[in-house]
Amino acid sequence: MAKLLTAQAVEKLKPGAVRREVADARLTGLYLVIQPSGTKSWAVRYRYAGNPRKLTLGPYPAIDVAKARKRAGDALEALAEGLDPAAEKRAAKARQHETGLDRDSFGAVVRLFIERHARVKTRSWRQTGRLLGLTPDPVRPDALIDINGGIAARWADRQIDAITRREVEQPGSSSGS
């Protein structure tokens, strides 16, 4: 049975002997998943091409009720446009682990920085992305693409720990004075 999930209601829900999902009464498809260990997370359940699907949104309390509803709404909106949100998430994760996008490479780290910090904590994340050589993809606004000649494209395969202070301070020069 669906329950109106509020911050207080989520806090009061205690773990049981088995994993359980509590449906949100305000947004159909949004669930709070409670593990026997006490860990709580958010998920969206939906159907795509006639098959049941689940998209995990993230852990509680890192993602509060309002943010979970927003993310679930975005996922359901993508579904209405004919996209499978869970497949999109898997594809993004796979792209991140492709050869050439080593997780310690500048290209991967700068994308993670924009996604996890700048986009979440600043209004001017687009400007920060442009300074780093990235821009939102016009087709998929949640994805970032390289700006031709930008620093993200030039240093994409470089390991973060191999980039020196001199290169950052004088990006156009190859030798010091």
C-alpha positions in Angstrom: 0.0 0.0 0.0 1.3 3.5 -0.9 2.3 5.8 1.9 2.9 9.5 1.8 6.6 9.7 2.2 7.9 12.7 4.2 11.3 13.2 5.8 9.7 12.3 9.2 7.9 9.2 7.8 11.1 7.9 6.1 13.0 8.3 9.4 10.3 6.3 11.3 10.4 3.4 8.9 12.5 0.6 10.5 14.1 -2.4 8.8 12.6 -5.8 9.1 13.9 -9.3 8.5 13.5 -9.0 4.7 14.0 -6.3 2.1 10.9 -4.2 1.5 9.8 -1.5 -0.8 7.4 1.3 0.4 5.6 3.0 -2.4 5.2 6.8 -2.4 1.5 7.9 -2.5 2.4 11.3 -4.1 4.4 9.9 -7.1 3.4 6.6 -8.7 6.5 4.5 -9.4 8.7 5.9 -6.6 9.7 3.5 -3.9 11.8 3.7 -0.7 13.8 0.5 -0.5 14.6 -0.6 3.1 17.3 -3.3 3.5 17.4 -5.6 6.6 20.7 -3.9 7.5 18.8 -0.6 7.8 20.2 0.9 4.6 17.6 3.0 2.7 17.6 3.9 -0.9 15.3 5.3 -3.6 14.1 3.4 -6.7 11.7 3.9 -9.6 9.7 1.0 -10.9 8.2 1.2 -14.4 7.4 -0.8 -17.5 9.4 -0.4 -20.8 8.5 -2.3 -23.9 6.1 -4.4 -21.8 8.8 -5.5 -19.3 9.1 -4.4 -15.7 12.2 -2.3 -15.0 13.8 -0.7 -11.9 16.1 2.4 -11.7 18.0 2.9 -8.5 18.1 6.7 -7.8 20.5 6.6 -4.8 20.8 6.3 -1.0 18.8 8.0 1.7 19.6 10.5 3.4 22.1 11.7 0.7 19.0 12.0 -1.5 16.1 13.4 0.4 12.4 13.0 -0.4 12.1 16.1 -2.6 15.2 15.2 -4.6 14.1 11.6 -5.0 10.7 12.8 -6.3 12.5 15.2 -8.8 14.8 12.5 -10.1 11.9 10.0 -10.3 9.9 12.6 -12.2 12.8 13.2 -14.6 13.1 9.4 -15.2 9.4 9.0 -15.8 9.4 12.0 -18.1 12.2 10.4 -20.1 10.1 7.2 -20.2 7.2 9.2 -21.6 9.6 10.4 -24.4 10.3 6.8 -25.3 13.6 6.4 -23.5 14.5 3.7 -20.9 16.0 5.5 -18.0 17.7 2.4 -16.5 19.3 1.6 -19.9 20.5 5.3 -20.2 22.1 5.0 -16.7 23.8 1.7 -17.7 25.0 3.2 -21.0 26.5 6.3 -19.2 28.3 4.0 -16.7 29.6 1.9 -19.6 30.9 5.0 -21.4 32.7 6.0 -18.3 34.5 2.7 -18.2 35.4 2.6 -21.9 39.0 2.4 -22.9 40.3 5.9 -23.2 38.2 7.0 -20.3 40.2 5.5 -17.5 38.7 6.6 -14.2 42.0 8.4 -13.2 42.2 10.2 -16.6 41.5 13.9 -16.8 38.5 13.4 -19.1 36.8 11.1 -16.6 37.6 13.1 -13.5 36.5 16.4 -15.0 33.2 14.8 -16.0 32.7 13.4 -12.5 33.5 16.8 -11.0 30.9 18.5 -13.1 28.3 15.8 -12.5 28.8 15.3 -8.7 29.9 18.7 -7.6 29.4 21.6 -10.0 26.0 20.6 -11.3 24.7 19.8 -7.9 26.2 22.7 -5.9 26.5 25.7 -8.2 24.2 27.6 -10.5 27.1 28.4 -12.8 28.0 24.8 -13.5 27.7 25.4 -17.3 30.3 28.1 -17.2 32.6 25.9 -15.1 32.1 23.2 -17.7 33.0 25.5 -20.5 36.2 26.6 -18.7 37.1 23.0 -18.5 36.2 22.3 -22.2 32.8 20.7 -21.8 29.3 21.7 -22.7 25.9 20.0 -22.2 24.8 17.9 -25.1 21.9 19.6 -26.9 20.3 16.2 -27.6 20.8 14.8 -24.1 21.2 17.6 -21.6 22.3 15.3 -18.8 25.4 14.3 -20.9 28.5 16.4 -21.5 30.4 16.7 -24.8 33.9 18.0 -25.5 34.4 21.5 -26.9 36.7 21.3 -29.9 40.2 22.5 -28.8 39.1 22.6 -25.1 41.2 21.4 -22.3 39.0 18.3 -21.6 39.6 17.1 -25.2 43.3 17.8 -25.2 44.0 16.2 -21.9 41.2 13.5 -21.9 43.6 10.5 -21.8 46.2 12.1 -19.5 46.4 10.7 -16.0 45.6 13.3 -13.3 48.7 12.6 -11.3 50.9 13.2 -14.5 49.7 16.8 -15.0 52.1 19.3 -13.6 51.5 22.7 -12.0 53.5 24.3 -14.8 51.1 22.8 -17.5 48.1 24.1 -15.6 49.6 27.6 -15.1 50.9 27.8 -18.7 48.7 25.5 -20.8 49.9 26.9 -24.2 53.6 26.5 -23.5 55.5 23.2 -23.6 58.6 24.4 -21.8 59.3 26.8 -19.0 61.2 30.1 -19.2 
